[in-house]
Amino acid sequence: RASGKHYGVYSCEGCKGFFKRTVRKDLTYACREERGCTIDKRQRNRCQYCRYQKCLRW
């Protein structure tokens, strides 16, 4: 559930921290599937690549 507007989009604290760590540490991720993983509240930790791509789309 969104806790407020962070970096220009509404997001939860977990996604805010994930985005911040990824950018600050210049991390890169790889998807084990076909870059189309479902990223929602329950499954957001399964694929970091797709989670980061979802951050960039917003």
mmCIF file of the N, C-alpha and C atoms, coordinates in Angstrom:
data_MODEL
# 
_entry.id   MODEL 
# 
loop_
_atom_site.group_PDB 
_atom_site.id 
_atom_site.type_symbol 
_atom_site.label_atom_id 
_atom_site.label_alt_id 
_atom_site.label_comp_id 
_atom_site.label_asym_id 
_atom_site.label_entity_id 
_atom_site.label_seq_id 
_atom_site.pdbx_PDB_ins_code 
_atom_site.Cartn_x 
_atom_site.Cartn_y 
_atom_site.Cartn_z 
_atom_site.occupancy 
_atom_site.B_iso_or_equiv 
_atom_site.pdbx_formal_charge 
_atom_site.auth_seq_id 
_atom_site.auth_comp_id 
_atom_site.auth_asym_id 
_atom_site.auth_atom_id 
_atom_site.pdbx_PDB_model_num 
ATOM 1   N N  . ARG A 1 1  ? 0.839  -1.175  0.000   1.00 0.00 ? 1  ARG A N  1 
ATOM 2   C CA . ARG A 1 1  ? 0.000  0.000   0.000   1.00 0.00 ? 1  ARG A CA 1 
ATOM 3   C C  . ARG A 1 1  ? 0.885  1.238   0.000   1.00 0.00 ? 1  ARG A C  1 
ATOM 4   N N  . ALA A 1 2  ? 0.566  2.167   -0.820  1.00 0.00 ? 2  ALA A N  1 
ATOM 5   C CA . ALA A 1 2  ? 1.370  3.385   -0.922  1.00 0.00 ? 2  ALA A CA 1 
ATOM 6   C C  . ALA A 1 2  ? 1.352  4.156   0.395   1.00 0.00 ? 2  ALA A C  1 
ATOM 7   N N  . SER A 1 3  ? 2.523  4.589   0.798   1.00 0.00 ? 3  SER A N  1 
ATOM 8   C CA . SER A 1 3  ? 2.636  5.359   2.037   1.00 0.00 ? 3  SER A CA 1 
ATOM 9   C C  . SER A 1 3  ? 2.819  6.846   1.750   1.00 0.00 ? 3  SER A C  1 
ATOM 10  N N  . GLY A 1 4  ? 2.916  7.188   0.474   1.00 0.00 ? 4  GLY A N  1 
ATOM 11  C CA . GLY A 1 4  ? 3.102  8.581   0.085   1.00 0.00 ? 4  GLY A CA 1 
ATOM 12  C C  . GLY A 1 4  ? 3.776  8.665   -1.266  1.00 0.00 ? 4  GLY A C  1 
ATOM 13  N N  . LYS A 1 5  ? 4.106  9.873   -1.642  1.00 0.00 ? 5  LYS A N  1 
ATOM 14  C CA . LYS A 1 5  ? 4.749  10.095  -2.933  1.00 0.00 ? 5  LYS A CA 1 
ATOM 15  C C  . LYS A 1 5  ? 6.256  10.138  -2.721  1.00 0.00 ? 5  LYS A C  1 
ATOM 16  N N  . HIS A 1 6  ? 6.956  9.213   -3.353  1.00 0.00 ? 6  HIS A N  1 
ATOM 17  C CA . HIS A 1 6  ? 8.402  9.097   -3.222  1.00 0.00 ? 6  HIS A CA 1 
ATOM 18  C C  . HIS A 1 6  ? 9.020  9.119   -4.613  1.00 0.00 ? 6  HIS A C  1 
ATOM 19  N N  . TYR A 1 7  ? 9.976  9.990   -4.828  1.00 0.00 ? 7  TYR A N  1 
ATOM 20  C CA . TYR A 1 7  ? 10.657 10.100  -6.124  1.00 0.00 ? 7  TYR A CA 1 
ATOM 21  C C  . TYR A 1 7  ? 9.673  10.321  -7.272  1.00 0.00 ? 7  TYR A C  1 
ATOM 22  N N  . GLY A 1 8  ? 8.602  11.035  -6.984  1.00 0.00 ? 8  GLY A N  1 
ATOM 23  C CA . GLY A 1 8  ? 7.648  11.411  -8.019  1.00 0.00 ? 8  GLY A CA 1 
ATOM 24  C C  . GLY A 1 8  ? 6.489  10.463  -8.242  1.00 0.00 ? 8  GLY A C  1 
ATOM 25  N N  . VAL A 1 9  ? 6.454  9.332   -7.543  1.00 0.00 ? 9  VAL A N  1 
ATOM 26  C CA . VAL A 1 9  ? 5.348  8.382   -7.703  1.00 0.00 ? 9  VAL A CA 1 
ATOM 27  C C  . VAL A 1 9  ? 4.878  7.900   -6.332  1.00 0.00 ? 9  VAL A C  1 
ATOM 28  N N  . TYR A 1 10 ? 3.639  7.446   -6.265  1.00 0.00 ? 10 TYR A N  1 
ATOM 29  C CA . TYR A 1 10 ? 3.125  6.874   -5.035  1.00 0.00 ? 10 TYR A CA 1 
ATOM 30  C C  . TYR A 1 10 ? 3.666  5.460   -4.889  1.00 0.00 ? 10 TYR A C  1 
ATOM 31  N N  . SER A 1 11 ? 4.272  5.171   -3.744  1.00 0.00 ? 11 SER A N  1 
ATOM 32  C CA . SER A 1 11 ? 4.838  3.838   -3.516  1.00 0.00 ? 11 SER A CA 1 
ATOM 33  C C  . SER A 1 11 ? 4.853  3.516   -2.030  1.00 0.00 ? 11 SER A C  1 
ATOM 34  N N  . CYS A 1 12 ? 5.049  2.243   -1.734  1.00 0.00 ? 12 CYS A N  1 
ATOM 35  C CA . CYS A 1 12 ? 5.168  1.802   -0.347  1.00 0.00 ? 12 CYS A CA 1 
ATOM 36  C C  . CYS A 1 12 ? 6.606  2.041   0.125   1.00 0.00 ? 12 CYS A C  1 
ATOM 37  N N  . GLU A 1 13 ? 6.830  1.921   1.410   1.00 0.00 ? 13 GLU A N  1 
ATOM 38  C CA . GLU A 1 13 ? 8.166  2.132   1.973   1.00 0.00 ? 13 GLU A CA 1 
ATOM 39  C C  . GLU A 1 13 ? 9.167  1.109   1.435   1.00 0.00 ? 13 GLU A C  1 
ATOM 40  N N  . GLY A 1 14 ? 8.720  -0.140  1.237   1.00 0.00 ? 14 GLY A N  1 
ATOM 41  C CA . GLY A 1 14 ? 9.605  -1.184  0.721   1.00 0.00 ? 14 GLY A CA 1 
ATOM 42  C C  . GLY A 1 14 ? 10.114 -0.869  -0.673  1.00 0.00 ? 14 GLY A C  1 
ATOM 43  N N  . CYS A 1 15 ? 9.216  -0.429  -1.550  1.00 0.00 ? 15 CYS A N  1 
ATOM 44  C CA . CYS A 1 15 ? 9.616  -0.096  -2.920  1.00 0.00 ? 15 CYS A CA 1 
ATOM 45  C C  . CYS A 1 15 ? 10.462 1.169   -2.943  1.00 0.00 ? 15 CYS A C  1 
ATOM 46  N N  . LYS A 1 16 ? 10.169 2.092   -2.063  1.00 0.00 ? 16 LYS A N  1 
ATOM 47  C CA . LYS A 1 16 ? 10.987 3.306   -1.955  1.00 0.00 ? 16 LYS A CA 1 
ATOM 48  C C  . LYS A 1 16 ? 12.429 2.938   -1.613  1.00 0.00 ? 16 LYS A C  1 
ATOM 49  N N  . GLY A 1 17 ? 12.601 2.069   -0.621  1.00 0.00 ? 17 GLY A N  1 
ATOM 50  C CA . GLY A 1 17 ? 13.940 1.647   -0.215  1.00 0.00 ? 17 GLY A CA 1 
ATOM 51  C C  . GLY A 1 17 ? 14.644 0.837   -1.288  1.00 0.00 ? 17 GLY A C  1 
ATOM 52  N N  . PHE A 1 18 ? 13.904 -0.046  -1.952  1.00 0.00 ? 18 PHE A N  1 
ATOM 53  C CA . PHE A 1 18 ? 14.468 -0.856  -3.034  1.00 0.00 ? 18 PHE A CA 1 
ATOM 54  C C  . PHE A 1 18 ? 15.002 0.039   -4.149  1.00 0.00 ? 18 PHE A C  1 
ATOM 55  N N  . PHE A 1 19 ? 14.215 1.018   -4.574  1.00 0.00 ? 19 PHE A N  1 
ATOM 56  C CA . PHE A 1 19 ? 14.632 1.930   -5.640  1.00 0.00 ? 19 PHE A CA 1 
ATOM 57  C C  . PHE A 1 19 ? 15.860 2.733   -5.207  1.00 0.00 ? 19 PHE A C  1 
ATOM 58  N N  . LYS A 1 20 ? 15.838 3.236   -3.998  1.00 0.00 ? 20 LYS A N  1 
ATOM 59  C CA . LYS A 1 20 ? 16.947 4.048   -3.486  1.00 0.00 ? 20 LYS A CA 1 
ATOM 60  C C  . LYS A 1 20 ? 18.250 3.249   -3.441  1.00 0.00 ? 20 LYS A C  1 
ATOM 61  N N  . ARG A 1 21 ? 18.196 2.013   -2.930  1.00 0.00 ? 21 ARG A N  1 
ATOM 62  C CA . ARG A 1 21 ? 19.394 1.158   -2.867  1.00 0.00 ? 21 ARG A CA 1 
ATOM 63  C C  . ARG A 1 21 ? 19.917 0.843   -4.262  1.00 0.00 ? 21 ARG A C  1 
ATOM 64  N N  . THR A 1 22 ? 19.015 0.525   -5.167  1.00 0.00 ? 22 THR A N  1 
ATOM 65  C CA . THR A 1 22 ? 19.413 0.172   -6.528  1.00 0.00 ? 22 THR A CA 1 
ATOM 66  C C  . THR A 1 22 ? 20.155 1.323   -7.200  1.00 0.00 ? 22 THR A C  1 
ATOM 67  N N  . VAL A 1 23 ? 19.631 2.524   -7.061  1.00 0.00 ? 23 VAL A N  1 
ATOM 68  C CA . VAL A 1 23 ? 20.248 3.694   -7.698  1.00 0.00 ? 23 VAL A CA 1 
ATOM 69  C C  . VAL A 1 23 ? 21.557 4.058   -7.009  1.00 0.00 ? 23 VAL A C  1 
ATOM 70  N N  . ARG A 1 24 ? 21.554 4.122   -5.697  1.00 0.00 ? 24 ARG A N  1 
ATOM 71  C CA . ARG A 1 24 ? 22.763 4.542   -4.970  1.00 0.00 ? 24 ARG A CA 1 
ATOM 72  C C  . ARG A 1 24 ? 23.932 3.577   -5.148  1.00 0.00 ? 24 ARG A C  1 
ATOM 73  N N  . LYS A 1 25 ? 23.624 2.285   -5.183  1.00 0.00 ? 25 LYS A N  1 
ATOM 74  C CA . LYS A 1 25 ? 24.691 1.285   -5.307  1.00 0.00 ? 25 LYS A CA 1 
ATOM 75  C C  . LYS A 1 25 ? 24.953 0.894   -6.754  1.00 0.00 ? 25 LYS A C  1 
ATOM 76  N N  . ASP A 1 26 ? 24.222 1.513   -7.692  1.00 0.00 ? 26 ASP A N  1 
ATOM 77  C CA . ASP A 1 26 ? 24.365 1.237   -9.119  1.00 0.00 ? 26 ASP A CA 1 
ATOM 78  C C  . ASP A 1 26 ? 24.255 -0.263  -9.406  1.00 0.00 ? 26 ASP A C  1 
ATOM 79  N N  . LEU A 1 27 ? 23.219 -0.888  -8.839  1.00 0.00 ? 27 LEU A N  1 
ATOM 80  C CA . LEU A 1 27 ? 23.022 -2.330  -8.985  1.00 0.00 ? 27 LEU A CA 1 
ATOM 81  C C  . LEU A 1 27 ? 22.381 -2.662  -10.327 1.00 0.00 ? 27 LEU A C  1 
ATOM 82  N N  . THR A 1 28 ? 22.713 -3.836  -10.844 1.00 0.00 ? 28 THR A N  1 
ATOM 83  C CA . THR A 1 28 ? 22.061 -4.343  -12.051 1.00 0.00 ? 28 THR A CA 1 
ATOM 84  C C  . THR A 1 28 ? 21.489 -5.711  -11.728 1.00 0.00 ? 28 THR A C  1 
ATOM 85  N N  . TYR A 1 29 ? 20.372 -6.022  -12.334 1.00 0.00 ? 29 TYR A N  1 
ATOM 86  C CA . TYR A 1 29 ? 19.675 -7.276  -12.079 1.00 0.00 ? 29 TYR A CA 1 
ATOM 87  C C  . TYR A 1 29 ? 19.429 -8.014  -13.389 1.00 0.00 ? 29 TYR A C  1 
ATOM 88  N N  . ALA A 1 30 ? 19.157 -9.295  -13.286 1.00 0.00 ? 30 ALA A N  1 
ATOM 89  C CA . ALA A 1 30 ? 18.810 -10.108 -14.451 1.00 0.00 ? 30 ALA A CA 1 
ATOM 90  C C  . ALA A 1 30 ? 17.543 -10.888 -14.134 1.00 0.00 ? 30 ALA A C  1 
ATOM 91  N N  . CYS A 1 31 ? 16.681 -11.019 -15.120 1.00 0.00 ? 31 CYS A N  1 
ATOM 92  C CA . CYS A 1 31 ? 15.437 -11.770 -14.966 1.00 0.00 ? 31 CYS A CA 1 
ATOM 93  C C  . CYS A 1 31 ? 15.681 -13.218 -15.380 1.00 0.00 ? 31 CYS A C  1 
ATOM 94  N N  . ARG A 1 32 ? 15.226 -14.149 -14.577 1.00 0.00 ? 32 ARG A N  1 
ATOM 95  C CA . ARG A 1 32 ? 15.381 -15.579 -14.887 1.00 0.00 ? 32 ARG A CA 1 
ATOM 96  C C  . ARG A 1 32 ? 14.292 -16.079 -15.827 1.00 0.00 ? 32 ARG A C  1 
ATOM 97  N N  . GLU A 1 33 ? 13.262 -15.303 -15.989 1.00 0.00 ? 33 GLU A N  1 
ATOM 98  C CA . GLU A 1 33 ? 12.151 -15.684 -16.865 1.00 0.00 ? 33 GLU A CA 1 
ATOM 99  C C  . GLU A 1 33 ? 12.278 -14.922 -18.184 1.00 0.00 ? 33 GLU A C  1 
ATOM 100 N N  . GLU A 1 34 ? 11.195 -14.345 -18.642 1.00 0.00 ? 34 GLU A N  1 
ATOM 101 C CA . GLU A 1 34 ? 11.196 -13.631 -19.921 1.00 0.00 ? 34 GLU A CA 1 
ATOM 102 C C  . GLU A 1 34 ? 10.892 -12.147 -19.752 1.00 0.00 ? 34 GLU A C  1 
ATOM 103 N N  . ARG A 1 35 ? 11.340 -11.586 -18.653 1.00 0.00 ? 35 ARG A N  1 
ATOM 104 C CA . ARG A 1 35 ? 11.157 -10.161 -18.356 1.00 0.00 ? 35 ARG A CA 1 
ATOM 105 C C  . ARG A 1 35 ? 9.702  -9.747  -18.322 1.00 0.00 ? 35 ARG A C  1 
ATOM 106 N N  . GLY A 1 36 ? 8.858  -10.623 -17.833 1.00 0.00 ? 36 GLY A N  1 
ATOM 107 C CA . GLY A 1 36 ? 7.432  -10.308 -17.735 1.00 0.00 ? 36 GLY A CA 1 
ATOM 108 C C  . GLY A 1 36 ? 6.840  -10.797 -16.432 1.00 0.00 ? 36 GLY A C  1 
ATOM 109 N N  . CYS A 1 37 ? 7.635  -10.812 -15.384 1.00 0.00 ? 37 CYS A N  1 
ATOM 110 C CA . CYS A 1 37 ? 7.187  -11.325 -14.088 1.00 0.00 ? 37 CYS A CA 1 
ATOM 111 C C  . CYS A 1 37 ? 6.116  -10.412 -13.486 1.00 0.00 ? 37 CYS A C  1 
ATOM 112 N N  . THR A 1 38 ? 5.181  -11.021 -12.780 1.00 0.00 ? 38 THR A N  1 
ATOM 113 C CA . THR A 1 38 ? 4.155  -10.265 -12.079 1.00 0.00 ? 38 THR A CA 1 
ATOM 114 C C  . THR A 1 38 ? 4.768  -9.634  -10.839 1.00 0.00 ? 38 THR A C  1 
ATOM 115 N N  . ILE A 1 39 ? 4.635  -8.334  -10.736 1.00 0.00 ? 39 ILE A N  1 
ATOM 116 C CA . ILE A 1 39 ? 5.154  -7.617  -9.575  1.00 0.00 ? 39 ILE A CA 1 
ATOM 117 C C  . ILE A 1 39 ? 3.968  -6.968  -8.881  1.00 0.00 ? 39 ILE A C  1 
ATOM 118 N N  . ASP A 1 40 ? 3.592  -7.534  -7.760  1.00 0.00 ? 40 ASP A N  1 
ATOM 119 C CA . ASP A 1 40 ? 2.521  -6.968  -6.952  1.00 0.00 ? 40 ASP A CA 1 
ATOM 120 C C  . ASP A 1 40 ? 2.927  -7.060  -5.483  1.00 0.00 ? 40 ASP A C  1 
ATOM 121 N N  . LYS A 1 41 ? 2.030  -6.710  -4.610  1.00 0.00 ? 41 LYS A N  1 
ATOM 122 C CA . LYS A 1 41 ? 2.346  -6.665  -3.180  1.00 0.00 ? 41 LYS A CA 1 
ATOM 123 C C  . LYS A 1 41 ? 2.869  -8.002  -2.658  1.00 0.00 ? 41 LYS A C  1 
ATOM 124 N N  . ARG A 1 42 ? 2.309  -9.100  -3.126  1.00 0.00 ? 42 ARG A N  1 
ATOM 125 C CA . ARG A 1 42 ? 2.683  -10.420 -2.619  1.00 0.00 ? 42 ARG A CA 1 
ATOM 126 C C  . ARG A 1 42 ? 3.910  -11.002 -3.305  1.00 0.00 ? 42 ARG A C  1 
ATOM 127 N N  . GLN A 1 43 ? 4.176  -10.615 -4.538  1.00 0.00 ? 43 GLN A N  1 
ATOM 128 C CA . GLN A 1 43 ? 5.249  -11.247 -5.308  1.00 0.00 ? 43 GLN A CA 1 
ATOM 129 C C  . GLN A 1 43 ? 6.366  -10.287 -5.708  1.00 0.00 ? 43 GLN A C  1 
ATOM 130 N N  . ARG A 1 44 ? 6.456  -9.150  -5.056  1.00 0.00 ? 44 ARG A N  1 
ATOM 131 C CA . ARG A 1 44 ? 7.419  -8.139  -5.494  1.00 0.00 ? 44 ARG A CA 1 
ATOM 132 C C  . ARG A 1 44 ? 8.873  -8.532  -5.287  1.00 0.00 ? 44 ARG A C  1 
ATOM 133 N N  . ASN A 1 45 ? 9.149  -9.488  -4.422  1.00 0.00 ? 45 ASN A N  1 
ATOM 134 C CA . ASN A 1 45 ? 10.535 -9.874  -4.148  1.00 0.00 ? 45 ASN A CA 1 
ATOM 135 C C  . ASN A 1 45 ? 11.030 -11.049 -4.992  1.00 0.00 ? 45 ASN A C  1 
ATOM 136 N N  . ARG A 1 46 ? 10.212 -11.557 -5.876  1.00 0.00 ? 46 ARG A N  1 
ATOM 137 C CA . ARG A 1 46 ? 10.608 -12.725 -6.675  1.00 0.00 ? 46 ARG A CA 1 
ATOM 138 C C  . ARG A 1 46 ? 11.576 -12.391 -7.802  1.00 0.00 ? 46 ARG A C  1 
ATOM 139 N N  . CYS A 1 47 ? 11.451 -11.213 -8.375  1.00 0.00 ? 47 CYS A N  1 
ATOM 140 C CA . CYS A 1 47 ? 12.329 -10.838 -9.487  1.00 0.00 ? 47 CYS A CA 1 
ATOM 141 C C  . CYS A 1 47 ? 12.716 -9.369  -9.350  1.00 0.00 ? 47 CYS A C  1 
ATOM 142 N N  . GLN A 1 48 ? 13.951 -9.134  -8.981  1.00 0.00 ? 48 GLN A N  1 
ATOM 143 C CA . GLN A 1 48 ? 14.413 -7.762  -8.787  1.00 0.00 ? 48 GLN A CA 1 
ATOM 144 C C  . GLN A 1 48 ? 14.497 -6.998  -10.106 1.00 0.00 ? 48 GLN A C  1 
ATOM 145 N N  . TYR A 1 49 ? 14.833 -7.695  -11.184 1.00 0.00 ? 49 TYR A N  1 
ATOM 146 C CA . TYR A 1 49 ? 14.902 -7.038  -12.490 1.00 0.00 ? 49 TYR A CA 1 
ATOM 147 C C  . TYR A 1 49 ? 13.542 -6.440  -12.861 1.00 0.00 ? 49 TYR A C  1 
ATOM 148 N N  . CYS A 1 50 ? 12.509 -7.272  -12.826 1.00 0.00 ? 50 CYS A N  1 
ATOM 149 C CA . CYS A 1 50 ? 11.174 -6.806  -13.211 1.00 0.00 ? 50 CYS A CA 1 
ATOM 150 C C  . CYS A 1 50 ? 10.637 -5.771  -12.224 1.00 0.00 ? 50 CYS A C  1 
ATOM 151 N N  . ARG A 1 51 ? 11.000 -5.908  -10.963 1.00 0.00 ? 51 ARG A N  1 
ATOM 152 C CA . ARG A 1 51 ? 10.582 -4.914  -9.968  1.00 0.00 ? 51 ARG A CA 1 
ATOM 153 C C  . ARG A 1 51 ? 11.202 -3.555  -10.286 1.00 0.00 ? 51 ARG A C  1 
ATOM 154 N N  . TYR A 1 52 ? 12.471 -3.527  -10.619 1.00 0.00 ? 52 TYR A N  1 
ATOM 155 C CA . TYR A 1 52 ? 13.137 -2.264  -10.946 1.00 0.00 ? 52 TYR A CA 1 
ATOM 156 C C  . TYR A 1 52 ? 12.569 -1.667  -12.235 1.00 0.00 ? 52 TYR A C  1 
ATOM 157 N N  . GLN A 1 53 ? 12.295 -2.505  -13.221 1.00 0.00 ? 53 GLN A N  1 
ATOM 158 C CA . GLN A 1 53 ? 11.705 -2.016  -14.469 1.00 0.00 ? 53 GLN A CA 1 
ATOM 159 C C  . GLN A 1 53 ? 10.339 -1.388  -14.211 1.00 0.00 ? 53 GLN A C  1 
ATOM 160 N N  . LYS A 1 54 ? 9.582  -1.971  -13.287 1.00 0.00 ? 54 LYS A N  1 
ATOM 161 C CA . LYS A 1 54 ? 8.280  -1.401  -12.944 1.00 0.00 ? 54 LYS A CA 1 
ATOM 162 C C  . LYS A 1 54 ? 8.464  -0.032  -12.299 1.00 0.00 ? 54 LYS A C  1 
ATOM 163 N N  . CYS A 1 55 ? 9.486  0.116   -11.474 1.00 0.00 ? 55 CYS A N  1 
ATOM 164 C CA . CYS A 1 55 ? 9.785  1.427   -10.873 1.00 0.00 ? 55 CYS A CA 1 
ATOM 165 C C  . CYS A 1 55 ? 10.046 2.462   -11.962 1.00 0.00 ? 55 CYS A C  1 
ATOM 166 N N  . LEU A 1 56 ? 10.798 2.091   -12.973 1.00 0.00 ? 56 LEU A N  1 
ATOM 167 C CA . LEU A 1 56 ? 11.166 3.030   -14.036 1.00 0.00 ? 56 LEU A CA 1 
ATOM 168 C C  . LEU A 1 56 ? 9.984  3.403   -14.926 1.00 0.00 ? 56 LEU A C  1 
ATOM 169 N N  . ARG A 1 57 ? 9.019  2.504   -15.061 1.00 0.00 ? 57 ARG A N  1 
ATOM 170 C CA . ARG A 1 57 ? 7.841  2.783   -15.896 1.00 0.00 ? 57 ARG A CA 1 
ATOM 171 C C  . ARG A 1 57 ? 6.970  3.870   -15.297 1.00 0.00 ? 57 ARG A C  1 
ATOM 172 N N  . TRP A 1 58 ? 6.958  3.999   -14.000 1.00 0.00 ? 58 TRP A N  1 
ATOM 173 C CA . TRP A 1 58 ? 6.085  4.981   -13.346 1.00 0.00 ? 58 TRP A CA 1 
ATOM 174 C C  . TRP A 1 58 ? 6.741  6.301   -13.423 1.00 0.00 ? 58 TRP A C  1 
# 
